[in-house]
């Protein structure tokens, strides 16, 4: 969700409501990453991956009620999401194949 709000901020900066909510989510995401650094047993890579995945999925889907997202951005983020997912799957299961 935090990555999706970052997408909203990036795509709809002119909307003051989105801008205000997104700033709060970015601060919360930064605090979560800082806390992850100092808490044993918490997977920081999972949180960062979820953040980036949420950002890319939000761009791929867009937010039609707020306005149009350009097609090159949507396709590019979908391609990046698929490529990153494939790379992670190959890295994780490559030795088992």
C-alpha positions as protocol buffer text, in pm:
chain_id: "A"
residue {
  index: 1
  type: UNK
  ca { x: 0 y: 0 z: 0 }
}
residue {
  index: 2
  type: UNK
  ca { x: 281 y: 239 z: 77 }
}
residue {
  index: 3
  type: UNK
  ca { x: 433 y: 184 z: -266 }
}
residue {
  index: 4
  type: UNK
  ca { x: 95 y: 250 z: -425 }
}
residue {
  index: 5
  type: UNK
  ca { x: 68 y: 581 z: -242 }
}
residue {
  index: 6
  type: UNK
  ca { x: 413 y: 675 z: -366 }
}
residue {
  index: 7
  type: UNK
  ca { x: 287 y: 607 z: -719 }
}
residue {
  index: 8
  type: UNK
  ca { x: -12 y: 831 z: -657 }
}
residue {
  index: 9
  type: UNK
  ca { x: 222 y: 1106 z: -540 }
}
residue {
  index: 10
  type: UNK
  ca { x: 443 y: 1060 z: -844 }
}
residue {
  index: 11
  type: UNK
  ca { x: 155 y: 1049 z: -1091 }
}
residue {
  index: 12
  type: UNK
  ca { x: -81 y: 1309 z: -942 }
}
residue {
  index: 13
  type: UNK
  ca { x: 135 y: 1574 z: -774 }
}
residue {
  index: 14
  type: UNK
  ca { x: -106 y: 1852 z: -859 }
}
residue {
  index: 15
  type: UNK
  ca { x: -373 y: 1702 z: -630 }
}
residue {
  index: 16
  type: UNK
  ca { x: -314 y: 1853 z: -285 }
}
residue {
  index: 17
  type: UNK
  ca { x: -501 y: 1576 z: -101 }
}
residue {
  index: 18
  type: UNK
  ca { x: -295 y: 1301 z: -264 }
}
residue {
  index: 19
  type: UNK
  ca { x: 22 y: 1500 z: -196 }
}
residue {
  index: 20
  type: UNK
  ca { x: -57 y: 1533 z: 176 }
}
residue {
  index: 21
  type: UNK
  ca { x: -151 y: 1168 z: 226 }
}
residue {
  index: 22
  type: UNK
  ca { x: 148 y: 1047 z: 25 }
}
residue {
  index: 23
  type: UNK
  ca { x: 392 y: 1248 z: 238 }
}
residue {
  index: 24
  type: UNK
  ca { x: 257 y: 1076 z: 547 }
}
residue {
  index: 25
  type: UNK
  ca { x: 291 y: 733 z: 386 }
}
residue {
  index: 26
  type: UNK
  ca { x: 648 y: 806 z: 275 }
}
residue {
  index: 27
  type: UNK
  ca { x: 738 y: 906 z: 632 }
}
residue {
  index: 28
  type: UNK
  ca { x: 575 y: 589 z: 765 }
}
residue {
  index: 29
  type: UNK
  ca { x: 760 y: 377 z: 509 }
}
residue {
  index: 30
  type: UNK
  ca { x: 1091 y: 539 z: 606 }
}
residue {
  index: 31
  type: UNK
  ca { x: 1022 y: 472 z: 974 }
}
residue {
  index: 32
  type: UNK
  ca { x: 937 y: 110 z: 895 }
}
residue {
  index: 33
  type: UNK
  ca { x: 1266 y: 63 z: 713 }
}
residue {
  index: 34
  type: UNK
  ca { x: 1459 y: 221 z: 1001 }
}
residue {
  index: 35
  type: UNK
  ca { x: 1283 y: -4 z: 1252 }
}
residue {
  index: 36
  type: UNK
  ca { x: 1350 y: -306 z: 1030 }
}
residue {
  index: 37
  type: UNK
  ca { x: 1722 y: -234 z: 1051 }
}
residue {
  index: 38
  type: UNK
  ca { x: 1720 y: -269 z: 1429 }
}
residue {
  index: 39
  type: UNK
  ca { x: 1470 y: -552 z: 1480 }
}
residue {
  index: 40
  type: UNK
  ca { x: 1608 y: -904 z: 1454 }
}
residue {
  index: 41
  type: UNK
  ca { x: 1403 y: -1154 z: 1258 }
}
residue {
  index: 42
  type: UNK
  ca { x: 1235 y: -896 z: 1033 }
}
residue {
  index: 43
  type: UNK
  ca { x: 1313 y: -938 z: 664 }
}
residue {
  index: 44
  type: UNK
  ca { x: 1399 y: -593 z: 531 }
}
residue {
  index: 45
  type: UNK
  ca { x: 1427 y: -729 z: 177 }
}
residue {
  index: 46
  type: UNK
  ca { x: 1065 y: -845 z: 195 }
}
residue {
  index: 47
  type: UNK
  ca { x: 951 y: -500 z: 297 }
}
residue {
  index: 48
  type: UNK
  ca { x: 1155 y: -326 z: 28 }
}
residue {
  index: 49
  type: UNK
  ca { x: 1031 y: -576 z: -233 }
}
residue {
  index: 50
  type: UNK
  ca { x: 671 y: -522 z: -125 }
}
residue {
  index: 51
  type: UNK
  ca { x: 719 y: -146 z: -145 }
}
residue {
  index: 52
  type: UNK
  ca { x: 865 y: -162 z: -496 }
}
residue {
  index: 53
  type: UNK
  ca { x: 611 y: -422 z: -606 }
}
residue {
  index: 54
  type: UNK
  ca { x: 323 y: -207 z: -483 }
}
residue {
  index: 55
  type: UNK
  ca { x: 466 y: 92 z: -668 }
}
residue {
  index: 56
  type: UNK
  ca { x: 499 y: -100 z: -995 }
}
residue {
  index: 57
  type: UNK
  ca { x: 160 y: -270 z: -970 }
}
residue {
  index: 58
  type: UNK
  ca { x: -8 y: 63 z: -897 }
}
residue {
  index: 59
  type: UNK
  ca { x: 152 y: 216 z: -1207 }
}
residue {
  index: 60
  type: UNK
  ca { x: 57 y: -84 z: -1418 }
}
residue {
  index: 61
  type: UNK
  ca { x: -307 y: -65 z: -1308 }
}
residue {
  index: 62
  type: UNK
  ca { x: -331 y: 314 z: -1288 }
}
residue {
  index: 63
  type: UNK
  ca { x: -590 y: 516 z: -1099 }
}
residue {
  index: 64
  type: UNK
  ca { x: -869 y: 591 z: -1347 }
}
residue {
  index: 65
  type: UNK
  ca { x: -1082 y: 789 z: -1100 }
}
residue {
  index: 66
  type: UNK
  ca { x: -795 y: 1035 z: -1046 }
}
residue {
  index: 67
  type: UNK
  ca { x: -686 y: 1070 z: -1406 }
}
residue {
  index: 68
  type: UNK
  ca { x: -508 y: 891 z: -1685 }
}
residue {
  index: 69
  type: UNK
  ca { x: -167 y: 732 z: -1645 }
}
residue {
  index: 70
  type: UNK
  ca { x: 38 y: 741 z: -1965 }
}
residue {
  index: 71
  type: UNK
  ca { x: 55 y: 412 z: -2152 }
}
residue {
  index: 72
  type: UNK
  ca { x: 438 y: 408 z: -2174 }
}
residue {
  index: 73
  type: UNK
  ca { x: 459 y: 435 z: -1793 }
}
residue {
  index: 74
  type: UNK
  ca { x: 202 y: 161 z: -1745 }
}
residue {
  index: 75
  type: UNK
  ca { x: 371 y: -76 z: -1990 }
}
residue {
  index: 76
  type: UNK
  ca { x: 717 y: 7 z: -1856 }
}
residue {
  index: 77
  type: UNK
  ca { x: 617 y: -62 z: -1498 }
}
residue {
  index: 78
  type: UNK
  ca { x: 445 y: -387 z: -1598 }
}
residue {
  index: 79
  type: UNK
  ca { x: 758 y: -495 z: -1786 }
}
residue {
  index: 80
  type: UNK
  ca { x: 978 y: -404 z: -1487 }
}
residue {
  index: 81
  type: UNK
  ca { x: 750 y: -599 z: -1253 }
}
residue {
  index: 82
  type: UNK
  ca { x: 753 y: -910 z: -1473 }
}
residue {
  index: 83
  type: UNK
  ca { x: 1130 y: -888 z: -1529 }
}
residue {
  index: 84
  type: UNK
  ca { x: 1202 y: -845 z: -1158 }
}
residue {
  index: 85
  type: UNK
  ca { x: 970 y: -1131 z: -1068 }
}
residue {
  index: 86
  type: UNK
  ca { x: 1134 y: -1359 z: -1325 }
}
residue {
  index: 87
  type: UNK
  ca { x: 1482 y: -1264 z: -1205 }
}
residue {
  index: 88
  type: UNK
  ca { x: 1388 y: -1336 z: -844 }
}
residue {
  index: 89
  type: UNK
  ca { x: 1234 y: -1671 z: -935 }
}
residue {
  index: 90
  type: UNK
  ca { x: 1542 y: -1772 z: -1133 }
}
residue {
  index: 91
  type: UNK
  ca { x: 1766 y: -1662 z: -847 }
}
residue {
  index: 92
  type: UNK
  ca { x: 1558 y: -1845 z: -586 }
}
residue {
  index: 93
  type: UNK
  ca { x: 1491 y: -2168 z: -776 }
}
residue {
  index: 94
  type: UNK
  ca { x: 1775 y: -2168 z: -1029 }
}
residue {
  index: 95
  type: UNK
  ca { x: 1986 y: -2412 z: -831 }
}
residue {
  index: 96
  type: UNK
  ca { x: 1691 y: -2653 z: -801 }
}
residue {
  index: 97
  type: UNK
  ca { x: 1631 y: -2668 z: -1177 }
}
